[in-house]
Amino acid sequence: AGPQGVVLGEVLKQAPAALEALYFKGGKGPKHIDLPALGIRVGVGICYDNQLNFLVDDVVEGDVDLMLMPHCAMFPEGLPQSYIDEWSEGFKNLASKVAAVMGIPVVFANHAGKW
């Protein structure tokens, strides 16, 4: 919301991952929000969407100044550690790779704590 409390935009998660798809459907629409008070356009990729090529295309097309990449990537207890390590390695450099490709700052935030 802007300074007066007015909603400035909405970004929908386009591709629900795995079990999410049983309960939620994805939505299409802009992958950015204009922040007139700051004079910038912010790209937003929600969780699994950040792993998919369409997001980068949509965000580059939107000519954004900053990219936000919120995630909730965690694992249920009992998964083999090798699986968790391999998946986690993919996240390790994701923000820096996106920043390098897009030439803009990227903020990556992942869930913390127990699932």
N, C-alpha and C positions, 0 to 999 in steps of 0.2 A: 504494500500500500504506500501511497505517496504521503507527503506531510499532512494533507487534509483527511487522510484515512480512506481515500478512494483507491480501489483496486486498480493497479496499473496494467495488469496482464495476467495471463494464465498459461501455464505450460502443462501439457498432458503427457504422461508416460505412454509411449507408443507401443512398446513391446513388453508385455508382462512376461516375466521369466518363470519357467518351470511350474511350480505349484501355484504361483500367482494367477496364471492363466485359467485355473479352475474357478477362481472367484472374481476376477476382474477382467474387463476388456480394455484393450488399448484405445487411445484416442489420437487423432491427428490434429495438427494445428501448428502455429508458430513455435519455434524452439528458442524464442528470445522474448525479452521484456524491455521496453524502453523506459529509462529512468530520466525524465526531463529535468528534474531538479539537479541531477549530477551531469547531465549532458552525455550520458552513455547508453549503450544497448548491451544488455547482459544475456548471454546464451545460457541455457539450462538444459542439461541432460540428466534424466532421472534414472539412477541405478543402472539396470541392464542396458538401457538405451545407449549408455556411454560406450558399450562394447561393440556397437553396430555401426557400420559404415554410413547409413543414412543420416545419422546424427551429425557427423562432421560435415557432410554435404549441406544439410539444412542450416547449420550454424554458420558455415562459411558464406552461404548465400545470404544470410541475415546480416552479415558484416558487423559482427559483435566486437565489443571492446574488452570484455571480460567473460570468462566461462566458469560457471558453477557446475560441479559434478557431485551432487549428493548421492550417497550409496547406502545400502543396508546389506552389505555382503558379509554374511556370517554363516556358520555351519552348525547343524544340529550335532549334539554330542554323539559320539560313536563312529564318526567317519574316520577312515584311515588317515593318519597324519600325512602320508605321502600325497593323498588327494588334496588335503588342505594346503600343504606347502606349494603344490603345483599351481593351484588356483590363486593363492595369495601372491605368488611370483608375478602373475599377470597384472596385478594391481600396483605392484611396487613402483613402476615407472610410468604408469598410465598418464598421470597429470603432466609430467615433464614432456612426454612424447606429444601429447595434444598441444601443449604450449609451444613446442618447437614447430609443429606442423602449421599451427594457426598463427603463430607470431603474436600471441596475446597472453596475459596472465591467466592462470587457471587455479581455481580453488577446489580441492578434492577433499570431501569429508566422508568418512565411513562410520558406520555404527560402531559403538564401543560397548563392551560389557557382554553379559550372557544373553543368549537368545531366549 
